Amino acid sequence: MTRVKVCGLTREEDVDAAIDAGADAVGFISGLPNSPRNVEISRAASLMARVPPLVTPVLVTTGDALVQNSDLIKRMAPKAIQLYGSPFSPETVKSTFHSFLLRPFLVGRQEDGLVDPVPKAKEAARGYDALLTDTYSKGMEGGTGLTSDWTVCSAIRRAVAPVPLILSGGLRPENVEAAISAVMPYCVDVSSGVESAPGVKDHSKLKAFIAKASVPEESKVAR
């Protein structure tokens, strides 16, 4: 079954709802002030403390924030770090924080006229524990809420294997099954697609998304 990561959590009740609905991983954004889901690192630590042992807490942050908050992040002990704009090698970050490391990778849609991203994705994945695709939008690091080109994402998945692919970008309860069928990712990542407002999760959408994403592949084929 495809794993599910719920990202951009800012409230205790939303963390609990995501976990109760069956999320495999939950993400907390800190160090990205342009994101409406950004929280202070101390707030991220408080929210992360609610996560039970068999769910993966993910800190979504930057290389600069790792330096500025190094001691606190070590105490937080996130199982995974989704890292933007880091000057450090992945090996250095993993050995320092003892975390799995996720590499965000922006995928342009056909109308953006970008060059073939597949060779760049293969290089970007080197040394990381997973590659997370998101949709390119000028001036944004990610979290655009725009749907990715699933054909390109599928090609990236094949190119970076055996590094797992995490698919994000415009996913919601209505399209997650089609996205999984098209890309066959290791994990899907959702944020705005299960919200009633930026940073506020809609618990009914959360349940619907996770239920649809978690249907075994053989059941999807049968339908």
C-alpha positions, 0 to 999 in steps of 0.5 A: 500500500502507498504510504501517506504523509500529511504536511503543514500541520500547525494545530494539536487537533490536526496532528491527532486527526491525521494520526487517528485517520492512519497517516504514516508520516506527519510534517511540520514546517519551520524556517520557511517564513513565506509558507502560511503553515510555517511555525516557530521551531519551538512550536514544531517541537511541541507538536512533534512531541504528540507523534506516537512511535510508529508514525514518522515525524518530519521536520520541513526546514532549511539549511540555515534553520538547521544551523540556527536551531541545531541543539533544539533540533537534535533534542526534537530528534525528527525521524526525517528532515525534508531539507530546502536550500542546504549548503551541507552534504546529505551525509553531513546532515544525516550523521549530525541529526541521525535522521532520514533525509528527504530531497524536495525536487520541483517539477515543471508542468508542460506549459512552464517550458522547462527542460527535461527534469529526469536527469536532474532528478537522478542527480538530486536524489543522490545521497538522500533517502527519498525524493519528494516531487512538487510542482514548480511555481516561479518564486516558490520553494514548494507547497504550491497546491498545483497538480504535477505532471504525473507522466513526468513524475512517473519517469522520475520515479523509474529514474531515481529507483531504488531511492523512493519517490514521494509524490506531492503537488495538488493532491486531494481526495478526488484525485489521489487514487488516479495519481497513485495509479499513474505514478506508483509512488512510495508515498503521497504527500498532502497539505492544502488538499485537505484544508479548510484554510491555510494551516487548518486541516479539514478532518473529513477531507483528511479521513477521505484522502487517507482512506482512498490513498491506502486502498491496496493496489490489487483492489484498485486494479479490480475496480 
